[in-house]
Amino acid sequence: MWLNDFKIAIITKDVNKIDTIMDAMPQFDTLDEMEEAFYLFQQADKLLNDLKNETARTMRKIKDNISFIESTHITNAPKLDIMH
């Protein structure tokens, strides 16, 4: 059951569920179960790293867009004061 729940969490990219499932890791009865869990841990690690990298790229794009908008927004533009 645990292994199936873990597989589903990885497939659906449910980070919260992955975290919850990993906190409740059972003791495995067979070497096959241990190997399958190890493989799933590797897949979860890859998924989390991919999501982290995707988030970092998105954050860079957002920061670039904010910088662009700020650079095109004129605030307190200097005025020519010919009265003084």
C-alpha positions as CSV (number, residue, x, y, z in Angstrom):
1,M,0.0,0.0,0.0
2,W,2.8,2.5,1.0
3,L,4.7,1.8,-2.3
4,N,1.5,2.3,-4.4
5,D,0.7,5.6,-2.5
6,F,4.3,6.7,-3.1
7,K,4.1,5.9,-6.8
8,I,0.8,7.9,-7.2
9,A,2.3,10.9,-5.3
10,I,5.3,10.9,-7.7
11,I,3.2,10.5,-10.8
12,T,0.8,13.3,-9.8
13,K,3.8,15.4,-8.6
14,D,2.1,15.9,-5.3
15,V,5.0,17.3,-3.2
16,N,3.0,17.5,0.0
17,K,1.8,13.9,-0.4
18,I,5.4,12.8,-1.1
19,D,6.5,14.5,2.1
20,T,3.7,12.9,4.1
21,I,4.4,9.4,2.7
22,M,8.1,9.6,3.3
23,D,7.4,10.5,7.0
24,A,5.4,7.3,7.3
25,M,7.9,5.0,5.7
26,P,7.3,1.4,6.9
27,Q,9.8,-1.3,7.5
28,F,10.0,-3.4,4.3
29,D,9.6,-7.2,4.4
30,T,11.5,-8.1,1.3
31,L,14.5,-7.1,-0.7
32,D,12.2,-6.4,-3.7
33,E,10.2,-3.9,-1.7
34,M,13.4,-2.2,-0.5
35,E,14.7,-2.0,-4.1
36,E,11.4,-0.6,-5.3
37,A,11.4,2.0,-2.5
38,F,15.0,3.0,-3.3
39,Y,14.0,3.5,-7.0
40,L,11.0,5.6,-5.9
41,F,13.2,7.7,-3.7
42,Q,15.5,8.4,-6.7
43,Q,12.4,9.3,-8.8
44,A,11.1,11.6,-6.0
45,D,14.5,13.2,-5.7
46,K,14.6,13.8,-9.5
47,L,11.1,15.2,-9.5
48,L,11.8,17.6,-6.6
49,N,15.0,18.8,-8.2
50,D,13.2,19.4,-11.5
51,L,10.5,21.3,-9.8
52,K,13.1,23.4,-7.9
53,N,14.9,24.2,-11.1
54,E,11.6,25.1,-12.8
55,T,10.7,27.4,-9.9
56,A,14.1,29.1,-10.0
57,R,13.7,29.7,-13.8
58,T,10.2,31.1,-13.2
59,M,11.4,33.4,-10.4
60,R,14.2,34.7,-12.6
61,K,11.7,35.5,-15.4
62,I,9.4,37.3,-12.9
63,K,12.3,39.3,-11.5
64,D,13.4,40.2,-15.1
65,N,9.9,41.3,-15.9
66,I,9.6,43.4,-12.8
67,S,13.0,45.0,-13.6
68,F,11.8,45.7,-17.1
69,I,8.6,47.3,-16.0
70,E,10.3,49.3,-13.4
71,S,12.8,50.6,-15.9
72,T,10.1,51.7,-18.3
73,H,8.0,53.3,-15.6
74,I,8.9,57.0,-15.3
75,T,8.8,58.2,-11.7
76,N,9.4,61.8,-10.8
77,A,10.8,62.6,-14.2
78,P,13.0,65.7,-14.0
79,K,11.3,68.8,-15.2
80,L,12.8,71.8,-16.8
81,D,12.3,74.7,-14.4
82,I,12.9,77.9,-16.4
83,M,11.4,80.1,-13.7
84,H,14.5,80.2,-11.5
